[in-house]
Amino acid sequence: MEKIKVFLIDDHPMIIEGLKSSLNNTDTVDVVGAAINAFEGITFLKNNQVEVVLLDINLPDINGVEVCGKIRNEFPDIKVIALTTFNQYDYISEMMQSGASGYVLKNATRDELVEAIHAAKANKKYFSAEVTETLLQRSGDTANKIPKLTRREKEILALVAQGLTNQEIADKLFISILTVISHRKNLLTKFEVTNTAALISFAMKHQLL
């Protein structure tokens, strides 16, 4: 089987040498080159065949997120894997939005890194275990922010979204207008918003409508 051609972009020469030595000692990966900044990296990609780029986020000339987007735009057949020490949700999210195929921390084992490279080559996503935990934690935090609504609040929310006035909602549900106003205030408080437009926007974003 032909080895996967991998290119490294990292501003630490010691890390580059370590990765070269480790990955070239496998049966399936061939490190065809390396660069210590984005400019050198892009120049190499224009003139050489590369299938997967291992990209550090913290580069001296251009942010790795921008570099990832540039590579994916200019060389759509090349897959990019973030290889970094940053395990923050914002970095992970930005890299994936820029077209990265994976996000691996620098404390990963060689086997993990090889697995990530193969996944990228097969058009699959790969995340380090710690990165997956960060994503799940963020997902859980977001879920916890969604307020619990009563059946009546859900009814009123749906009617508010339809553009009905307080009086129209009261007539439709056979309740007093003061009760409708009270429920609307409760909805604004629960959603932590100050107006109806923001209320509807939040509800739609979290699929409550």
C-alpha positions in Angstrom: 0.0 0.0 0.0 1.3 3.5 -0.9 2.2 5.6 2.1 0.1 8.7 2.9 2.1 11.8 2.1 2.1 14.1 5.2 3.4 17.6 5.5 4.2 19.4 8.9 3.7 23.1 9.7 5.1 23.9 13.2 7.3 26.7 14.4 9.3 24.4 16.8 12.1 22.5 15.0 12.4 20.0 17.8 8.8 19.0 17.4 9.2 18.7 13.6 12.2 16.4 14.0 10.4 14.3 16.6 7.3 13.9 14.4 9.4 13.1 11.3 11.3 10.4 13.2 8.2 8.9 14.7 5.9 9.0 11.7 8.5 7.9 9.2 9.1 4.8 11.3 5.6 3.5 10.3 4.5 1.4 7.4 1.7 3.8 6.2 2.9 7.4 6.6 5.6 9.3 4.7 6.6 12.8 6.0 7.4 14.6 2.7 8.4 17.9 4.2 8.0 20.5 6.9 7.8 24.3 7.4 8.2 26.5 10.4 5.7 29.1 9.2 2.6 29.5 7.0 4.4 31.2 4.1 6.9 28.4 3.7 4.2 25.8 4.1 1.9 27.3 1.4 4.8 27.6 -1.0 5.7 23.9 -0.5 2.1 22.8 -1.1 2.0 24.6 -4.4 5.0 22.6 -5.7 4.7 19.2 -4.1 2.2 16.4 -3.7 0.7 16.3 -0.2 -2.3 14.5 1.1 -2.5 15.5 4.8 -1.1 18.5 6.7 -0.4 18.5 10.4 -0.9 22.1 11.4 0.0 23.9 14.6 -2.4 26.7 15.5 0.2 29.0 17.0 2.4 30.1 14.1 4.7 33.2 13.9 3.2 34.8 10.8 -0.4 33.7 10.3 -2.9 32.2 12.8 -3.3 28.5 12.2 -7.1 28.9 11.8 -6.6 31.2 8.8 -3.9 28.9 7.4 -6.3 26.0 7.6 -9.0 27.9 5.6 -6.4 29.0 3.1 -5.2 25.5 2.5 -8.7 24.1 2.2 -9.6 26.8 -0.3 -6.5 26.6 -2.5 -5.9 22.9 -2.2 -9.3 21.2 -1.6 -7.9 17.7 -1.9 -5.5 18.2 1.0 -6.8 17.4 4.4 -5.7 19.4 7.5 -5.4 18.1 11.0 -4.8 20.6 13.9 -1.9 19.4 16.0 -1.7 21.7 19.1 -1.5 22.1 22.8 -4.7 24.2 22.9 -7.8 22.2 24.2 -10.2 25.1 24.3 -13.7 24.9 22.6 -13.2 28.1 20.7 -10.1 26.9 19.0 -11.6 23.5 18.2 -14.7 25.1 16.8 -12.8 27.7 14.7 -10.5 25.0 13.2 -13.4 22.8 12.3 -15.3 25.7 10.7 -12.2 26.4 8.7 -12.3 22.9 7.2 -10.0 20.9 9.5 -10.5 17.1 9.3 -9.3 16.5 12.9 -8.0 18.1 16.1 -5.2 16.3 17.9 -3.3 17.4 21.0 0.5 17.2 21.0 0.5 14.8 23.9 -1.1 12.2 21.6 0.7 8.9 21.0 2.1 8.0 17.6 -0.7 5.4 17.1 -3.3 8.1 17.7 -1.7 10.4 15.2 -1.5 7.7 12.6 -5.1 6.9 13.2 -6.0 10.6 12.7 -4.1 10.7 9.5 -5.8 7.6 8.1 -9.2 9.0 9.2 -8.5 12.3 7.4 -7.4 10.5 4.2 -10.7 8.5 4.3 -12.7 11.8 4.6 -13.6 11.1 8.3 -13.2 13.4 11.3 -10.9 12.6 14.2 -10.6 14.1 17.7 -8.3 13.3 20.5 -10.1 11.8 23.5 -9.5 14.9 25.6 -10.8 17.1 22.7 -13.9 14.9 22.5 -14.4 15.4 26.2 -14.2 19.2 25.8 -16.8 19.1 23.0 -19.1 17.0 25.1 -18.7 19.3 28.1 -19.6 22.3 26.0 -22.6 20.5 24.6 -23.7 19.7 28.2 -23.2 23.3 29.3 -25.3 24.5 26.4 -28.1 22.0 27.2 -28.1 23.1 30.8 -28.8 26.7 29.7 -32.0 25.8 27.9 -34.8 26.7 30.4 -37.5 24.3 31.3 -41.0 25.5 30.2 -44.4 24.6 31.5 -47.1 23.4 29.0 -48.8 26.8 29.2 -45.5 28.7 28.6 -44.9 26.6 25.5 -48.3 27.4 24.2 -47.8 31.1 24.8 -44.3 31.0 23.3 -45.7 29.5 20.1 -48.4 32.1 19.8 -46.0 34.9 20.5 -43.8 33.6 17.7 -46.9 33.7 15.4 -47.2 37.4 16.1 -50.3 37.4 18.2 -51.0 40.2 20.7 -51.5 39.6 24.4 -55.3 40.1 23.9 -55.4 37.7 21.0 -53.4 35.1 23.0 -55.8 35.5 26.0 -58.9 35.1 23.7 -57.4 32.0 22.0 -56.5 30.3 25.3 -59.5 31.5 27.3 -57.4 33.2 30.0 -57.1 36.7 31.2 -54.7 39.2 29.6 -53.0 39.7 32.9 -52.1 36.0 32.9 -50.7 36.2 29.4 -48.6 39.2 30.4 -47.3 37.3 33.5 -46.3 34.3 31.4 -44.5 36.6 28.9 -42.5 38.2 31.7 -41.6 34.8 33.0 -40.5 33.7 29.5 -38.2 36.8 29.2 -36.8 36.0 32.6 -36.2 32.4 32.0 -34.5 33.0 28.6 -32.5 35.9 30.1 -33.6 38.3 27.2 -35.2 41.7 27.3 -37.5 41.8 24.3 -39.8 39.6 22.2 -37.5 39.5 19.2 -34.6 38.1 21.3 -37.0 35.6 22.9 -38.1 34.2 19.6 -34.5 34.1 18.3 -33.4 32.1 21.3 -36.3 29.7 21.1 -35.6 29.1 17.4 -31.9 28.6 17.9 -32.6 25.9 20.5 -35.4 24.3 18.5 -38.1 25.2 21.0 -40.4 26.3 18.2 
